[in-house]
Amino acid sequence: MIWFVMILTGLINLIFRISMFSGIRNIHLPLSLNRYVVYVPTSVLSAIIASSLISFNGQEVLYEAEKLVAASIAVIFAYLTKSVSATLVAGLITIWIM
């Protein structure tokens, strides 16, 4: 079963990568759907970041204070500089110092 899941995931990944370079990319979505699709990257990235900062083991919420501090500093840098590079550097330096 695990091999089936791994092969299926690989094929789906391949299809997405090929679709970027094929003519499929020029398909336009209806305006009503496009209005919601714009928020997908932000929501997915937020979920990935939140799950790496806070976890739940069934009884209690677990977190590491160092990660929360580094994320807070990165958010402040992102707001002040509007630069992805500065945000990454600030967050990484904060983690390395702690």
C-alpha positions as CSV (number, residue, x, y, z in Angstrom):
1,M,0.0,0.0,0.0
2,I,2.8,2.4,0.8
3,W,4.4,1.9,-2.6
4,F,1.1,2.7,-4.3
5,V,0.8,5.9,-2.3
6,M,4.5,6.8,-3.1
7,I,4.1,6.1,-6.8
8,L,0.7,8.0,-7.0
9,T,2.2,11.0,-5.2
10,G,5.2,11.0,-7.6
11,L,2.9,10.9,-10.6
12,I,0.8,13.7,-9.3
13,N,3.9,15.7,-8.7
14,L,5.2,15.0,-12.2
15,I,1.9,16.1,-13.7
16,F,2.0,19.4,-11.8
17,R,5.6,20.1,-12.9
18,I,4.9,19.2,-16.5
19,S,1.8,21.3,-16.6
20,M,3.8,24.4,-15.8
21,F,5.7,24.1,-19.1
22,S,2.9,22.9,-21.3
23,G,0.1,24.9,-22.8
24,I,-2.2,24.0,-19.9
25,R,-1.0,27.1,-18.0
26,N,-2.8,29.5,-20.3
27,I,-6.2,28.2,-19.2
28,H,-8.2,31.0,-17.5
29,L,-10.4,30.3,-14.6
30,P,-13.8,31.8,-14.2
31,L,-13.7,35.1,-12.2
32,S,-15.8,33.7,-9.4
33,L,-13.3,30.9,-8.9
34,N,-10.2,33.0,-9.4
35,R,-11.3,35.3,-6.6
36,Y,-10.8,32.5,-4.1
37,V,-7.8,30.8,-5.7
38,V,-5.6,33.8,-5.1
39,Y,-5.6,33.0,-1.3
40,V,-4.5,29.4,-1.7
41,P,-0.7,30.0,-1.5
42,T,-1.0,32.2,1.5
43,S,-3.2,29.8,3.4
44,V,-1.1,26.8,2.5
45,L,2.1,28.5,3.6
46,S,0.4,29.7,6.8
47,A,-0.7,26.2,7.6
48,I,2.8,24.8,7.0
49,I,4.4,27.5,9.3
50,A,1.8,27.1,12.0
51,S,2.2,23.3,12.1
52,S,6.0,23.7,12.5
53,L,5.6,26.1,15.4
54,I,2.8,24.5,17.4
55,S,1.7,20.9,17.6
56,F,-0.9,19.0,19.5
57,N,-0.3,15.5,20.9
58,G,-3.9,14.7,21.8
59,Q,-3.9,16.1,25.3
60,E,-1.8,19.3,25.3
61,V,-0.4,21.9,22.9
62,L,3.3,21.6,22.4
63,Y,5.6,24.4,21.3
64,E,9.2,25.5,21.5
65,A,9.7,29.1,22.8
66,E,12.8,29.6,20.6
67,K,10.8,28.9,17.5
68,L,8.1,31.3,18.5
69,V,10.6,34.0,19.3
70,A,12.3,33.5,16.0
71,A,9.0,33.6,14.1
72,S,7.9,36.8,15.9
73,I,11.2,38.5,15.0
74,A,10.8,37.3,11.4
75,V,7.3,38.7,11.3
76,I,8.5,42.1,12.5
77,F,11.3,42.1,9.9
78,A,8.9,41.1,7.2
79,Y,6.6,44.0,8.2
80,L,9.4,46.5,8.4
81,T,11.5,45.6,5.4
82,K,9.0,43.9,3.0
83,S,11.9,41.7,2.0
84,V,11.8,37.9,1.9
85,S,15.6,37.6,2.2
86,A,15.8,39.9,5.2
87,T,13.0,38.0,6.9
88,L,14.7,34.6,6.3
89,V,18.1,35.9,7.5
90,A,16.6,37.5,10.6
91,G,14.7,34.3,11.5
92,L,17.7,32.1,10.9
93,I,20.1,34.3,12.9
94,T,17.6,34.3,15.8
95,I,17.4,30.5,15.8
96,W,21.2,30.2,15.6
97,I,21.7,32.6,18.5
98,M,19.3,30.8,20.7
